[in-house]
Amino acid sequence: MGLRGFLAAALLICLWSLIQADPKDASTILVSDVAISIWDTDTGSPDYKTELKFEEKKSVGMSANHLQKLKISFKLTTPEGALFSAHQVFFRLRYGKSERLFLFKSSKKGYALQLDFLGLVEELHYLSGQYDMDLIVGDAKMANSFLWNLGSLELDLPEPPEGASKKTPALETDPMAVFKPKAEVAHIFRTPEKRPPTALSYTFLAFTILPFLAFLVGMKLLNINFGNAPTSGLPALSALAFHGGLASILGLYLLFWLKLNLFTTLQILGFLGLLTTVAGYGILSHLADVSYKVKVA
C-alpha cells in the first residue's frame, strides 16, 4: 500500500472512531519506555541505544548505514496502568518533501518496530542524507494524540546499481491530498495511417468505371435486341426484379466499401441473392418457353 493509501485508511479509521466514541470517554494516555537503538546486522549487538521521556519531548541525532537496523519500542498505558491499543501508530521517515510511513506491531509488551535498511534501499531510492523521524499516535479515546519528532537520522546508503535512479518524486504531506481533484488524463490515439494522394484515388476510380463503360459500348456494337423483353404480367415483374436485384447487389458492394461491416453485408447479400435467383429463374423460364414456341411454329 502506498502513502496515499495509508493516509486514506488512517483518515477513515479516525472518522469511524470519532463517530463511535463518546468524547467524555477520552483520557490522557501515558507514553513510557521509549527506546531507540541502532543494531549491527552482522554482530547482532546494539551500536547505539538511547531512551527518551515523552514529557520532555527531546529529540536525538543518530547515524546508520545500510548494514544496520533501526529498532524503536514504547508502551501506551491508561491512567489505571493497563496497556492501551491505539488505532493509529506510525513511524515516519522524512527526506525533504518525500516521506515513508511504517506501521508498528503491537504485543503484550507494547509497540515495536524494526527497520532493516538493507531491505529498504530501493524504497528509499538510495538517497543518503539526513532523515527526520516522527512518531505518530492517534485514537478517538486519547485526549493527547500526538505527532512527536524523535530527531534526525543520518543515513548512509550505497550507490544505486547501473540504470537505477536516485531521483524520487515529491510526495504530498497533506492528509487531505488524496481527496483533491486528480490531473486530467489526456488520451493519445494511434496516428492515422498514411493514405495515397487524392489524384491517385480518383484515377483508380476512373479505371474501375471503365469496364462498365466498355460493357455498354459492347452492347451497342453487338446490336443487342431488347425487343424480346416482356412488358406485362409476371414475366415483366420477374425481369424487373432480376435486374433490380443485380443493381442492388452492386450498390451493396459500394455500401460495404463505404460504411457497412462484413456481417451486415452478408445478411443483406443473402436476401438479395435469393430474390435475384428466384427472379432470374422466372425470366429465364419465360424466355425458354418463348424460344420453344417460335421453333415449333
HELIX and SHEET records of a PDB file:
HELIX    1   1 LEU A    3  GLN A   20  1                                  18    
HELIX    2   2 PRO A   23  ASP A   25  5                                   3    
HELIX    3   3 PHE A  117  GLY A  119  5                                   3    
HELIX    4   4 PRO A  175  PHE A  179  5                                   5    
HELIX    5   5 THR A  198  LEU A  221  1                                  24    
HELIX    6   6 GLY A  233  LEU A  258  1                                  26    
HELIX    7   7 LEU A  262  VAL A  296  1                                  35    
SHEET    1   A 5 PRO A  46  LEU A  52  0                                        
SHEET    2   A 5 LEU A  30  ASP A  40 -1                                        
SHEET    3   A 5 GLN A  68  THR A  77 -1                                        
SHEET    4   A 5 GLY A 110  ASP A 116 -1                                        
SHEET    5   A 5 LYS A 105  SER A 107 -1                                        
SHEET    1   B 5 VAL A  60  ASN A  65  0                                        
SHEET    2   B 5 PHE A 146  ASP A 156  1                                        
SHEET    3   B 5 GLY A 129  GLY A 138 -1                                        
SHEET    4   B 5 GLN A  88  TYR A  95 -1                                        
SHEET    5   B 5 SER A  98  LEU A 103 -1                                        
END                                                                             
